[in-house]
Amino acid sequence: MIRRLEAEERLIDYIINQKQRIQELENQLACAIELARD
């Protein structure tokens, strides 16, 4: 049971990290689009 909880916590951390990476990539893409328009 404890191992399962640890695995779930690691999975949640991984998902949170991926969401943060996606947000950073979205910001970079938005900046690139703005630069391309100029």
C-alpha positions in Angstrom: 0.0 0.0 0.0 2.8 2.4 0.9 4.6 1.6 -2.3 1.5 2.3 -4.3 1.1 5.7 -2.6 4.7 6.6 -3.4 4.2 5.6 -7.0 1.0 7.7 -7.2 2.9 10.7 -5.6 5.7 10.3 -8.2 3.2 10.1 -11.0 1.4 13.3 -9.7 4.8 15.1 -9.5 5.6 14.0 -13.0 2.2 15.2 -14.4 2.7 18.6 -12.6 6.1 19.0 -14.1 4.8 18.1 -17.6 2.1 20.7 -17.2 4.7 23.3 -16.2 6.8 22.4 -19.2 3.8 22.7 -21.5 3.0 26.1 -20.2 6.7 27.2 -20.7 6.5 25.9 -24.3 3.2 27.7 -24.9 4.8 30.9 -23.7 7.8 30.4 -26.0 5.5 29.7 -28.9 3.5 32.8 -28.2 6.7 34.9 -28.1 7.8 33.3 -31.4 4.5 34.1 -33.0 4.7 37.7 -31.8 8.3 38.1 -33.2 7.2 36.5 -36.5 4.4 39.1 -36.9 6.8 42.0 -36.6 
